[in-house]
Amino acid sequence: MSNDPDKVWPTGLTLKEAEEVHSYLIDGTRVFGAIALLAHVLVAVSTPWLG
Amino acid sequence: MNNAKMWLVVKPTVGVPLFLGAVAVGSFAVHVAVLSNTTWVADFLSGASAASGSAALQTEQAILPATADAATSLPMYLEAQADGTQSMRVILPDGRTATLVVDDLTQAALR
């Protein structure tokens, strides 16, 4: 296991694992951004924000 | 997957909480800054109408300085009906209220 030639140090992840972690992070950021965008639109419509 | 290789250098157990924490702290700081640097949030949360917020403020500013001479330090409130301009309620500094009836001259002229 520790002698897996695909592992990269210092973290010991393989490139495939790193890409998997990154894909979850990107997806989460997109969902967060979509919810935040919707929330800001609702606030802009229903409050005096932005005049 | 442009930056995926960062996870070969940064342990996800460190980097992911750091990233999420930075987002949380950043968005919290922005909202605190908005709350502490504007007045309309507090006004809105304490019941000021959103749609007529600026109009109501302008009305108050136009009316209050003329009548506030007698009680400079005491507040006086003027409330308009949400549905129209038929009547307004004045809350005087001593707590008494009075109702002002506004004649709709446009409607009267059309009859």
Backbone of each chain as nested JSON, in Angstrom:
{
  "chains": [
    {"id": "A", "residues": [
      {"number": 1, "name": "MET", "atoms": {"N": [0.821, -1.189, 0.0], "CA": [0.0, 0.0, 0.0], "C": [0.866, 1.253, 0.0]}},
      {"number": 2, "name": "SER", "atoms": {"N": [1.84, 1.272, 0.89], "CA": [2.678, 2.461, 0.948], "C": [3.695, 2.473, -0.183]}},
      {"number": 3, "name": "ASN", "atoms": {"N": [3.834, 1.316, -0.855], "CA": [4.762, 1.305, -1.982], "C": [4.039, 1.42, -3.323]}},
      {"number": 4, "name": "ASP", "atoms": {"N": [2.823, 1.985, -3.274], "CA": [2.085, 2.261, -4.512], "C": [2.862, 3.291, -5.327]}},
      {"number": 5, "name": "PRO", "atoms": {"N": [3.273, 2.941, -6.531], "CA": [4.106, 3.875, -7.306], "C": [3.36, 5.123, -7.747]}},
      {"number": 6, "name": "ASP", "atoms": {"N": [2.01, 5.095, -7.693], "CA": [1.248, 6.276, -8.118], "C": [1.13, 7.335, -7.026]}},
      {"number": 7, "name": "LYS", "atoms": {"N": [1.449, 6.935, -5.782], "CA": [1.307, 7.897, -4.684], "C": [2.315, 9.023, -4.825]}},
      {"number": 8, "name": "VAL", "atoms": {"N": [1.843, 10.218, -4.478], "CA": [2.704, 11.397, -4.548], "C": [2.81, 11.978, -3.141]}},
      {"number": 9, "name": "TRP", "atoms": {"N": [3.99, 12.296, -2.752], "CA": [4.216, 12.86, -1.419], "C": [4.416, 14.36, -1.521]}},
      {"number": 10, "name": "PRO", "atoms": {"N": [4.108, 15.139, -0.502], "CA": [3.971, 14.793, 0.912], "C": [2.61, 14.239, 1.347]}},
      {"number": 11, "name": "THR", "atoms": {"N": [1.562, 14.334, 0.555], "CA": [0.275, 13.868, 1.076], "C": [0.082, 12.376, 0.901]}},
      {"number": 12, "name": "GLY", "atoms": {"N": [0.735, 11.765, -0.046], "CA": [0.563, 10.342, -0.27], "C": [-0.673, 9.995, -1.074]}},
      {"number": 13, "name": "LEU", "atoms": {"N": [-1.308, 11.006, -1.68], "CA": [-2.458, 10.74, -2.545], "C": [-1.968, 10.468, -3.965]}},
      {"number": 14, "name": "THR", "atoms": {"N": [-2.775, 9.718, -4.708], "CA": [-2.483, 9.585, -6.127], "C": [-3.133, 10.745, -6.856]}},
      {"number": 15, "name": "LEU", "atoms": {"N": [-2.72, 10.955, -8.101], "CA": [-3.31, 12.064, -8.868], "C": [-4.806, 11.873, -9.034]}},
      {"number": 16, "name": "LYS", "atoms": {"N": [-5.239, 10.589, -9.196], "CA": [-6.663, 10.307, -9.351], "C": [-7.439, 10.675, -8.081]}},
      {"number": 17, "name": "GLU", "atoms": {"N": [-6.834, 10.335, -6.931], "CA": [-7.487, 10.685, -5.654], "C": [-7.551, 12.198, -5.477]}},
      {"number": 18, "name": "ALA", "atoms": {"N": [-6.466, 12.866, -5.84], "CA": [-6.451, 14.329, -5.718], "C": [-7.525, 14.95, -6.6]}},
      {"number": 19, "name": "GLU", "atoms": {"N": [-7.693, 14.407, -7.812], "CA": [-8.718, 14.943, -8.707], "C": [-10.113, 14.672, -8.161]}},
      {"number": 20, "name": "GLU", "atoms": {"N": [-10.286, 13.524, -7.476], "CA": [-11.59, 13.218, -6.887], "C": [-11.916, 14.216, -5.767]}},
      {"number": 21, "name": "VAL", "atoms": {"N": [-10.937, 14.434, -4.884], "CA": [-11.132, 15.424, -3.811], "C": [-11.498, 16.778, -4.418]}},
      {"number": 22, "name": "HIS", "atoms": {"N": [-10.76, 17.145, -5.452], "CA": [-10.969, 18.455, -6.062], "C": [-12.35, 18.556, -6.702]}},
      {"number": 23, "name": "SER", "atoms": {"N": [-12.825, 17.456, -7.302], "CA": [-14.133, 17.508, -7.954], "C": [-15.234, 17.74, -6.922]}},
      {"number": 24, "name": "TYR", "atoms": {"N": [-15.108, 17.111, -5.738], "CA": [-16.118, 17.336, -4.694], "C": [-16.084, 18.789, -4.235]}},
      {"number": 25, "name": "LEU", "atoms": {"N": [-14.87, 19.325, -4.124], "CA": [-14.744, 20.717, -3.677], "C": [-15.372, 21.676, -4.694]}},
      {"number": 26, "name": "ILE", "atoms": {"N": [-15.126, 21.417, -5.968], "CA": [-15.684, 22.268, -7.023], "C": [-17.208, 22.168, -7.039]}},
      {"number": 27, "name": "ASP", "atoms": {"N": [-17.729, 20.921, -6.914], "CA": [-19.185, 20.74, -6.896], "C": [-19.804, 21.473, -5.719]}},
      {"number": 28, "name": "GLY", "atoms": {"N": [-19.179, 21.336, -4.548], "CA": [-19.695, 22.019, -3.366], "C": [-19.694, 23.517, -3.532]}},
      {"number": 29, "name": "THR", "atoms": {"N": [-18.623, 24.019, -4.135], "CA": [-18.542, 25.469, -4.372], "C": [-19.641, 25.93, -5.319]}},
      {"number": 30, "name": "ARG", "atoms": {"N": [-19.921, 25.125, -6.342], "CA": [-20.978, 25.486, -7.291], "C": [-22.348, 25.5, -6.621]}},
      {"number": 31, "name": "VAL", "atoms": {"N": [-22.634, 24.484, -5.79], "CA": [-23.925, 24.444, -5.093], "C": [-24.042, 25.631, -4.141]}},
      {"number": 32, "name": "PHE", "atoms": {"N": [-22.963, 25.882, -3.376], "CA": [-22.95, 27.026, -2.457], "C": [-23.196, 28.325, -3.225]}},
      {"number": 33, "name": "GLY", "atoms": {"N": [-22.508, 28.466, -4.358], "CA": [-22.661, 29.683, -5.151], "C": [-24.069, 29.84, -5.682]}},
      {"number": 34, "name": "ALA", "atoms": {"N": [-24.688, 28.739, -6.114], "CA": [-26.051, 28.817, -6.649], "C": [-27.029, 29.228, -5.558]}},
      {"number": 35, "name": "ILE", "atoms": {"N": [-26.881, 28.616, -4.368], "CA": [-27.78, 28.971, -3.259], "C": [-27.56, 30.428, -2.858]}},
      {"number": 36, "name": "ALA", "atoms": {"N": [-26.29, 30.855, -2.8], "CA": [-25.99, 32.243, -2.423], "C": [-26.55, 33.212, -3.452]}},
      {"number": 37, "name": "LEU", "atoms": {"N": [-26.448, 32.867, -4.723], "CA": [-26.988, 33.721, -5.784], "C": [-28.499, 33.868, -5.636]}},
      {"number": 38, "name": "LEU", "atoms": {"N": [-29.183, 32.758, -5.41], "CA": [-30.634, 32.788, -5.22], "C": [-30.989, 33.649, -4.006]}},
      {"number": 39, "name": "ALA", "atoms": {"N": [-30.243, 33.443, -2.901], "CA": [-30.512, 34.212, -1.681], "C": [-30.323, 35.708, -1.925]}},
      {"number": 40, "name": "HIS", "atoms": {"N": [-29.278, 36.074, -2.659], "CA": [-29.028, 37.49, -2.915], "C": [-30.1, 38.093, -3.822]}},
      {"number": 41, "name": "VAL", "atoms": {"N": [-30.581, 37.309, -4.777], "CA": [-31.664, 37.805, -5.633], "C": [-32.909, 38.056, -4.788]}},
      {"number": 42, "name": "LEU", "atoms": {"N": [-33.253, 37.102, -3.908], "CA": [-34.431, 37.265, -3.054], "C": [-34.291, 38.486, -2.147]}},
      {"number": 43, "name": "VAL", "atoms": {"N": [-33.093, 38.679, -1.583], "CA": [-32.873, 39.846, -0.71], "C": [-32.98, 41.136, -1.51]}},
      {"number": 44, "name": "ALA", "atoms": {"N": [-32.428, 41.143, -2.718], "CA": [-32.486, 42.35, -3.552], "C": [-33.925, 42.696, -3.901]}},
      {"number": 45, "name": "VAL", "atoms": {"N": [-34.783, 41.66, -4.068], "CA": [-36.176, 41.916, -4.424], "C": [-36.975, 42.376, -3.208]}},
      {"number": 46, "name": "SER", "atoms": {"N": [-36.711, 41.792, -2.045], "CA": [-37.614, 41.99, -0.912], "C": [-37.14, 42.996, 0.127]}},
      {"number": 47, "name": "THR", "atoms": {"N": [-35.974, 43.567, -0.026], "CA": [-35.496, 44.555, 0.94], "C": [-34.995, 45.798, 0.208]}},
      {"number": 48, "name": "PRO", "atoms": {"N": [-34.717, 46.866, 0.933], "CA": [-34.217, 48.087, 0.27], "C": [-32.762, 47.982, -0.184]}},
      {"number": 49, "name": "TRP", "atoms": {"N": [-32.179, 46.812, -0.077], "CA": [-30.789, 46.62, -0.515], "C": [-30.634, 47.062, -1.977]}},
      {"number": 50, "name": "LEU", "atoms": {"N": [-29.539, 47.72, -2.293], "CA": [-29.258, 48.273, -3.624], "C": [-30.217, 49.39, -3.989]}},
      {"number": 51, "name": "GLY", "atoms": {"N": [-30.868, 49.952, -2.991], "CA": [-31.809, 51.063, -3.231], "C": [-33.135, 50.539, -3.697]}}
    ]},
    {"id": "B", "residues": [
      {"number": 1, "name": "MET", "atoms": {"N": [-10.131, 20.167, -13.956], "CA": [-9.329, 19.801, -12.784], "C": [-8.004, 20.545, -12.799]}},
      {"number": 2, "name": "ASN", "atoms": {"N": [-8.12, 21.814, -12.988], "CA": [-6.952, 22.651, -13.152], "C": [-5.997, 22.6, -11.971]}},
      {"number": 3, "name": "ASN", "atoms": {"N": [-6.557, 22.718, -10.78], "CA": [-5.723, 22.844, -9.589], "C": [-5.76, 21.61, -8.709]}},
      {"number": 4, "name": "ALA", "atoms": {"N": [-6.194, 20.495, -9.272], "CA": [-6.351, 19.286, -8.457], "C": [-5.04, 18.835, -7.846]}},
      {"number": 5, "name": "LYS", "atoms": {"N": [-3.946, 19.18, -8.472], "CA": [-2.647, 18.721, -7.963], "C": [-2.276, 19.364, -6.636]}},
      {"number": 6, "name": "MET", "atoms": {"N": [-3.016, 20.395, -6.239], "CA": [-2.731, 20.989, -4.926], "C": [-2.907, 19.971, -3.819]}},
      {"number": 7, "name": "TRP", "atoms": {"N": [-3.8, 18.966, -4.042], "CA": [-4.059, 17.974, -2.99], "C": [-2.95, 16.924, -2.911]}},
      {"number": 8, "name": "LEU", "atoms": {"N": [-1.998, 17.015, -3.829], "CA": [-0.79, 16.198, -3.686], "C": [0.197, 16.856, -2.721]}},
      {"number": 9, "name": "VAL", "atoms": {"N": [-0.015, 18.135, -2.476], "CA": [0.881, 18.91, -1.611], "C": [0.211, 19.237, -0.282]}},
      {"number": 10, "name": "VAL", "atoms": {"N": [-1.086, 19.62, -0.349], "CA": [-1.834, 19.987, 0.856], "C": [-2.718, 18.816, 1.255]}},
      {"number": 11, "name": "LYS", "atoms": {"N": [-2.604, 18.389, 2.498], "CA": [-3.456, 17.279, 2.95], "C": [-4.912, 17.743, 2.963]}},
      {"number": 12, "name": "PRO", "atoms": {"N": [-5.821, 16.962, 2.363], "CA": [-7.235, 17.362, 2.373], "C": [-7.78, 17.56, 3.783]}},
      {"number": 13, "name": "THR", "atoms": {"N": [-7.26, 16.835, 4.774], "CA": [-7.75, 17.016, 6.145], "C": [-7.402, 18.401, 6.682]}},
      {"number": 14, "name": "VAL", "atoms": {"N": [-6.413, 19.034, 6.096], "CA": [-6.058, 20.399, 6.488], "C": [-6.68, 21.405, 5.531]}},
      {"number": 15, "name": "GLY", "atoms": {"N": [-6.562, 21.132, 4.234], "CA": [-6.957, 22.119, 3.228], "C": [-8.453, 22.32, 3.126]}},
      {"number": 16, "name": "VAL", "atoms": {"N": [-9.235, 21.231, 3.231], "CA": [-10.691, 21.378, 3.083], "C": [-11.283, 22.178, 4.243]}},
      {"number": 17, "name": "PRO", "atoms": {"N": [-10.994, 21.852, 5.514], "CA": [-11.504, 22.716, 6.592], "C": [-10.993, 24.143, 6.5]}},
      {"number": 18, "name": "LEU", "atoms": {"N": [-9.778, 24.322, 6.053], "CA": [-9.227, 25.67, 5.904], "C": [-10.024, 26.453, 4.857]}},
      {"number": 19, "name": "PHE", "atoms": {"N": [-10.312, 25.793, 3.734], "CA": [-11.072, 26.428, 2.653], "C": [-12.49, 26.779, 3.118]}},
      {"number": 20, "name": "LEU", "atoms": {"N": [-13.168, 25.787, 3.727], "CA": [-14.539, 26.037, 4.185], "C": [-14.564, 27.106, 5.272]}},
      {"number": 21, "name": "GLY", "atoms": {"N": [-13.56, 27.066, 6.154], "CA": [-13.484, 28.074, 7.207], "C": [-13.262, 29.465, 6.651]}},
      {"number": 22, "name": "ALA", "atoms": {"N": [-12.419, 29.546, 5.626], "CA": [-12.164, 30.855, 5.004], "C": [-13.436, 31.41, 4.373]}},
      {"number": 23, "name": "VAL", "atoms": {"N": [-14.208, 30.536, 3.699], "CA": [-15.471, 30.974, 3.099], "C": [-16.428, 31.448, 4.18]}},
      {"number": 24, "name": "ALA", "atoms": {"N": [-16.529, 30.665, 5.28], "CA": [-17.463, 31.025, 6.356], "C": [-17.062, 32.34, 7.008]}},
      {"number": 25, "name": "VAL", "atoms": {"N": [-15.797, 32.486, 7.354], "CA": [-15.328, 33.72, 8.009], "C": [-15.484, 34.914, 7.072]}},
      {"number": 26, "name": "GLY", "atoms": {"N": [-15.159, 34.713, 5.8], "CA": [-15.267, 35.814, 4.84], "C": [-16.694, 36.285, 4.661]}},
      {"number": 27, "name": "SER", "atoms": {"N": [-17.63, 35.345, 4.48], "CA": [-19.014, 35.769, 4.262], "C": [-19.6, 36.365, 5.54]}},
      {"number": 28, "name": "PHE", "atoms": {"N": [-19.227, 35.803, 6.697], "CA": [-19.702, 36.377, 7.965], "C": [-19.204, 37.812, 8.119]}},
      {"number": 29, "name": "ALA", "atoms": {"N": [-17.931, 38.031, 7.795], "CA": [-17.352, 39.37, 7.945], "C": [-18.047, 40.375, 7.033]}},
      {"number": 30, "name": "VAL", "atoms": {"N": [-18.368, 39.954, 5.816], "CA": [-19.058, 40.858, 4.89], "C": [-20.425, 41.244, 5.442]}},
      {"number": 31, "name": "HIS", "atoms": {"N": [-21.154, 40.26, 5.979], "CA": [-22.49, 40.56, 6.485], "C": [-22.433, 41.415, 7.743]}},
      {"number": 32, "name": "VAL", "atoms": {"N": [-21.455, 41.182, 8.603], "CA": [-21.282, 42.05, 9.781], "C": [-20.974, 43.473, 9.334]}},
      {"number": 33, "name": "ALA", "atoms": {"N": [-20.128, 43.604, 8.311], "CA": [-19.779, 44.939, 7.816], "C": [-21.011, 45.652, 7.268]}},
      {"number": 34, "name": "VAL", "atoms": {"N": [-21.856, 44.927, 6.534], "CA": [-23.079, 45.539, 6.01], "C": [-23.996, 45.963, 7.152]}},
      {"number": 35, "name": "LEU", "atoms": {"N": [-24.157, 45.08, 8.146], "CA": [-25.039, 45.397, 9.275], "C": [-24.547, 46.601, 10.05]}},
      {"number": 36, "name": "SER", "atoms": {"N": [-23.234, 46.725, 10.222], "CA": [-22.707, 47.779, 11.082], "C": [-22.455, 49.08, 10.332]}},
      {"number": 37, "name": "ASN", "atoms": {"N": [-22.542, 49.073, 9.01], "CA": [-22.275, 50.293, 8.25], "C": [-23.495, 50.858, 7.531]}},
      {"number": 38, "name": "THR", "atoms": {"N": [-24.631, 50.187, 7.646], "CA": [-25.838, 50.714, 7.02], "C": [-26.94, 50.818, 8.061]}},
      {"number": 39, "name": "THR", "atoms": {"N": [-27.967, 51.586, 7.763], "CA": [-29.1, 51.718, 8.684], "C": [-30.322, 50.957, 8.197]}},
      {"number": 40, "name": "TRP", "atoms": {"N": [-30.367, 50.687, 6.882], "CA": [-31.605, 50.12, 6.363], "C": [-31.853, 48.694, 6.81]}},
      {"number": 41, "name": "VAL", "atoms": {"N": [-30.797, 47.968, 7.16], "CA": [-31.017, 46.594, 7.629], "C": [-31.787, 46.617, 8.927]}},
      {"number": 42, "name": "ALA", "atoms": {"N": [-31.311, 47.445, 9.884], "CA": [-32.0, 47.541, 11.173], "C": [-33.402, 48.104, 10.984]}},
      {"number": 43, "name": "ASP", "atoms": {"N": [-33.544, 49.109, 10.108], "CA": [-34.867, 49.677, 9.846], "C": [-35.805, 48.611, 9.294]}},
      {"number": 44, "name": "PHE", "atoms": {"N": [-35.294, 47.863, 8.328], "CA": [-36.128, 46.829, 7.7], "C": [-36.505, 45.751, 8.711]}},
      {"number": 45, "name": "LEU", "atoms": {"N": [-35.538, 45.325, 9.525], "CA": [-35.813, 44.259, 10.485], "C": [-36.744, 44.733, 11.584]}},
      {"number": 46, "name": "SER", "atoms": {"N": [-36.791, 46.057, 11.83], "CA": [-37.702, 46.542, 12.87], "C": [-39.026, 47.008, 12.288]}},
      {"number": 47, "name": "GLY", "atoms": {"N": [-39.297, 46.639, 11.037], "CA": [-40.648, 46.792, 10.525], "C": [-40.871, 47.814, 9.443]}},
      {"number": 48, "name": "ALA", "atoms": {"N": [-39.832, 48.528, 9.035], "CA": [-40.028, 49.494, 7.968], "C": [-40.365, 48.773, 6.676]}},
      {"number": 49, "name": "SER", "atoms": {"N": [-41.295, 49.364, 5.906], "CA": [-41.703, 48.722, 4.669], "C": [-40.566, 48.758, 3.654]}},
      {"number": 50, "name": "ALA", "atoms": {"N": [-40.405, 47.658, 2.955], "CA": [-39.314, 47.594, 1.982], "C": [-39.614, 48.449, 0.765]}},
      {"number": 51, "name": "ALA", "atoms": {"N": [-40.845, 48.306, 0.243], "CA": [-41.184, 48.995, -1.001], "C": [-41.24, 50.497, -0.81]}},
      {"number": 52, "name": "SER", "atoms": {"N": [-41.843, 50.941, 0.329], "CA": [-41.997, 52.371, 0.541], "C": [-40.946, 52.899, 1.507]}},
      {"number": 53, "name": "GLY", "atoms": {"N": [-39.882, 52.158, 1.694], "CA": [-38.865, 52.561, 2.657], "C": [-38.307, 53.934, 2.403]}},
      {"number": 54, "name": "SER", "atoms": {"N": [-37.84, 54.191, 1.195], "CA": [-37.244, 55.489, 0.91], "C": [-38.318, 56.576, 0.863]}},
      {"number": 55, "name": "ALA", "atoms": {"N": [-39.507, 56.253, 0.329], "CA": [-40.573, 57.258, 0.25], "C": [-41.021, 57.67, 1.649]}},
      {"number": 56, "name": "ALA", "atoms": {"N": [-41.177, 56.686, 2.534], "CA": [-41.605, 56.995, 3.895], "C": [-40.564, 57.859, 4.6]}},
      {"number": 57, "name": "LEU", "atoms": {"N": [-39.301, 57.543, 4.381], "CA": [-38.245, 58.326, 4.997], "C": [-38.279, 59.76, 4.503]}},
      {"number": 58, "name": "GLN", "atoms": {"N": [-38.504, 59.935, 3.195], "CA": [-38.548, 61.284, 2.647], "C": [-39.716, 62.059, 3.248]}},
      {"number": 59, "name": "THR", "atoms": {"N": [-40.885, 61.38, 3.395], "CA": [-42.038, 62.034, 3.984], "C": [-41.734, 62.457, 5.41]}},
      {"number": 60, "name": "GLU", "atoms": {"N": [-41.138, 61.557, 6.161], "CA": [-40.807, 61.882, 7.551], "C": [-39.851, 63.06, 7.612]}},
      {"number": 61, "name": "GLN", "atoms": {"N": [-38.866, 63.045, 6.745], "CA": [-37.895, 64.131, 6.767], "C": [-38.549, 65.449, 6.384]}},
      {"number": 62, "name": "ALA", "atoms": {"N": [-39.527, 65.39, 5.475], "CA": [-40.164, 66.625, 5.038], "C": [-41.09, 67.17, 6.113]}},
      {"number": 63, "name": "ILE", "atoms": {"N": [-41.76, 66.282, 6.845], "CA": [-42.792, 66.743, 7.775], "C": [-42.213, 67.027, 9.16]}},
      {"number": 64, "name": "LEU", "atoms": {"N": [-41.353, 66.167, 9.619], "CA": [-40.938, 66.246, 11.018], "C": [-40.181, 67.518, 11.388]}},
      {"number": 65, "name": "PRO", "atoms": {"N": [-39.27, 68.02, 10.591], "CA": [-38.531, 69.203, 11.048], "C": [-39.441, 70.388, 11.329]}},
      {"number": 66, "name": "ALA", "atoms": {"N": [-40.555, 70.531, 10.573], "CA": [-41.442, 71.671, 10.775], "C": [-42.185, 71.564, 12.096]}},
      {"number": 67, "name": "THR", "atoms": {"N": [-42.507, 70.354, 12.512], "CA": [-43.323, 70.181, 13.703], "C": [-42.5, 69.792, 14.92]}},
      {"number": 68, "name": "ALA", "atoms": {"N": [-41.248, 69.496, 14.734], "CA": [-40.455, 68.971, 15.834], "C": [-39.845, 70.061, 16.702]}},
      {"number": 69, "name": "ASP", "atoms": {"N": [-40.136, 71.336, 16.382], "CA": [-39.551, 72.425, 17.159], "C": [-39.995, 72.386, 18.609]}},
      {"number": 70, "name": "ALA", "atoms": {"N": [-41.288, 72.078, 18.823], "CA": [-41.822, 72.085, 20.174], "C": [-41.209, 70.994, 21.034]}},
      {"number": 71, "name": "ALA", "atoms": {"N": [-40.866, 69.896, 20.427], "CA": [-40.303, 68.778, 21.189], "C": [-39.089, 68.264, 20.427]}},
      {"number": 72, "name": "THR", "atoms": {"N": [-38.019, 68.995, 20.569], "CA": [-36.864, 68.711, 19.73], "C": [-36.274, 67.339, 19.993]}},
      {"number": 73, "name": "SER", "atoms": {"N": [-36.272, 66.928, 21.262], "CA": [-35.603, 65.676, 21.569], "C": [-36.545, 64.493, 21.534]}},
      {"number": 74, "name": "LEU", "atoms": {"N": [-37.862, 64.748, 21.422], "CA": [-38.804, 63.637, 21.472], "C": [-39.212, 63.226, 20.068]}},
      {"number": 75, "name": "PRO", "atoms": {"N": [-39.317, 61.96, 19.814], "CA": [-39.689, 61.512, 18.465], "C": [-41.187, 61.634, 18.222]}},
      {"number": 76, "name": "MET", "atoms": {"N": [-41.534, 61.823, 16.968], "CA": [-42.936, 61.809, 16.572], "C": [-43.041, 60.92, 15.341]}},
      {"number": 77, "name": "TYR", "atoms": {"N": [-44.052, 60.084, 15.311], "CA": [-44.151, 59.123, 14.227], "C": [-45.376, 59.406, 13.378]}},
      {"number": 78, "name": "LEU", "atoms": {"N": [-45.221, 59.172, 12.103], "CA": [-46.324, 59.342, 11.164], "C": [-46.424, 58.05, 10.377]}},
      {"number": 79, "name": "GLU", "atoms": {"N": [-47.609, 57.446, 10.422], "CA": [-47.787, 56.176, 9.712], "C": [-48.844, 56.358, 8.631]}},
      {"number": 80, "name": "ALA", "atoms": {"N": [-48.532, 55.909, 7.45], "CA": [-49.5, 55.957, 6.359], "C": [-50.096, 54.573, 6.175]}},
      {"number": 81, "name": "GLN", "atoms": {"N": [-51.316, 54.545, 5.673], "CA": [-51.94, 53.256, 5.364], "C": [-51.17, 52.597, 4.237]}},
      {"number": 82, "name": "ALA", "atoms": {"N": [-51.043, 51.293, 4.359], "CA": [-50.282, 50.581, 3.342], "C": [-51.011, 50.562, 2.006]}},
      {"number": 83, "name": "ASP", "atoms": {"N": [-52.342, 50.572, 2.061], "CA": [-53.104, 50.378, 0.819], "C": [-53.389, 51.689, 0.081]}},
      {"number": 84, "name": "GLY", "atoms": {"N": [-53.172, 52.822, 0.71], "CA": [-53.47, 54.057, 0.011], "C": [-53.177, 55.249, 0.889]}},
      {"number": 85, "name": "THR", "atoms": {"N": [-53.764, 56.38, 0.557], "CA": [-53.46, 57.6, 1.306], "C": [-54.714, 58.154, 1.953]}},
      {"number": 86, "name": "GLN", "atoms": {"N": [-55.682, 57.288, 2.254], "CA": [-56.936, 57.783, 2.807], "C": [-56.768, 58.347, 4.209]}},
      {"number": 87, "name": "SER", "atoms": {"N": [-55.92, 57.745, 5.013], "CA": [-55.723, 58.279, 6.358], "C": [-54.313, 57.964, 6.828]}},
      {"number": 88, "name": "MET", "atoms": {"N": [-53.866, 58.793, 7.766], "CA": [-52.545, 58.592, 8.364], "C": [-52.685, 58.716, 9.865]}},
      {"number": 89, "name": "ARG", "atoms": {"N": [-51.873, 57.993, 10.588], "CA": [-51.917, 58.058, 12.044], "C": [-50.668, 58.774, 12.538]}},
      {"number": 90, "name": "VAL", "atoms": {"N": [-50.866, 59.757, 13.39], "CA": [-49.744, 60.489, 13.974], "C": [-49.603, 60.049, 15.421]}},
      {"number": 91, "name": "ILE", "atoms": {"N": [-48.416, 59.621, 15.78], "CA": [-48.151, 59.282, 17.176], "C": [-47.29, 60.407, 17.758]}},
      {"number": 92, "name": "LEU", "atoms": {"N": [-47.895, 61.156, 18.669], "CA": [-47.24, 62.338, 19.219], "C": [-46.208, 61.928, 20.277]}},
      {"number": 93, "name": "PRO", "atoms": {"N": [-45.295, 62.85, 20.591], "CA": [-44.23, 62.511, 21.543], "C": [-44.753, 62.029, 22.896]}},
      {"number": 94, "name": "ASP", "atoms": {"N": [-45.923, 62.519, 23.329], "CA": [-46.432, 62.101, 24.639], "C": [-47.253, 60.826, 24.558]}},
      {"number": 95, "name": "GLY", "atoms": {"N": [-47.317, 60.208, 23.401], "CA": [-47.982, 58.923, 23.279], "C": [-49.384, 59.013, 22.711]}},
      {"number": 96, "name": "ARG", "atoms": {"N": [-49.976, 60.22, 22.661], "CA": [-51.313, 60.349, 22.085], "C": [-51.247, 60.114, 20.585]}},
      {"number": 97, "name": "THR", "atoms": {"N": [-52.362, 59.695, 20.03], "CA": [-52.403, 59.472, 18.594], "C": [-53.509, 60.323, 17.986]}},
      {"number": 98, "name": "ALA", "atoms": {"N": [-53.35, 60.642, 16.726], "CA": [-54.371, 61.378, 15.993], "C": [-54.435, 60.798, 14.593]}},
      {"number": 99, "name": "THR", "atoms": {"N": [-55.611, 60.811, 13.998], "CA": [-55.777, 60.292, 12.644], "C": [-56.0, 61.452, 11.681]}},
      {"number": 100, "name": "LEU", "atoms": {"N": [-55.231, 61.509, 10.665], "CA": [-55.392, 62.515, 9.627], "C": [-56.122, 61.869, 8.456]}},
      {"number": 101, "name": "VAL", "atoms": {"N": [-57.192, 62.492, 8.003], "CA": [-57.929, 61.969, 6.853], "C": [-57.517, 62.777, 5.629]}},
      {"number": 102, "name": "VAL", "atoms": {"N": [-57.109, 62.066, 4.6], "CA": [-56.654, 62.729, 3.376], "C": [-57.747, 62.604, 2.329]}},
      {"number": 103, "name": "ASP", "atoms": {"N": [-58.296, 63.725, 1.915], "CA": [-59.315, 63.689, 0.865], "C": [-58.65, 63.378, -0.462]}},
      {"number": 104, "name": "ASP", "atoms": {"N": [-59.274, 62.487, -1.191], "CA": [-58.741, 62.165, -2.506], "C": [-59.372, 63.116, -3.517]}},
      {"number": 105, "name": "LEU", "atoms": {"N": [-58.695, 64.217, -3.79], "CA": [-59.268, 65.254, -4.637], "C": [-59.459, 64.768, -6.071]}},
      {"number": 106, "name": "THR", "atoms": {"N": [-58.587, 63.894, -6.501], "CA": [-58.711, 63.384, -7.873], "C": [-60.004, 62.596, -8.026]}},
      {"number": 107, "name": "GLN", "atoms": {"N": [-60.272, 61.731, -7.043], "CA": [-61.491, 60.938, -7.09], "C": [-62.72, 61.843, -6.997]}},
      {"number": 108, "name": "ALA", "atoms": {"N": [-62.661, 62.86, -6.088], "CA": [-63.811, 63.75, -5.905], "C": [-64.104, 64.529, -7.19]}},
      {"number": 109, "name": "ALA", "atoms": {"N": [-63.073, 64.95, -7.884], "CA": [-63.273, 65.726, -9.101], "C": [-63.903, 64.897, -10.206]}},
      {"number": 110, "name": "LEU", "atoms": {"N": [-63.649, 63.594, -10.181], "CA": [-64.173, 62.732, -11.233], "C": [-65.646, 62.402, -11.02]}},
      {"number": 111, "name": "ARG", "atoms": {"N": [-66.146, 62.6, -9.796], "CA": [-67.534, 62.219, -9.536], "C": [-68.503, 63.243, -10.071]}}
    ]}
  ]
}
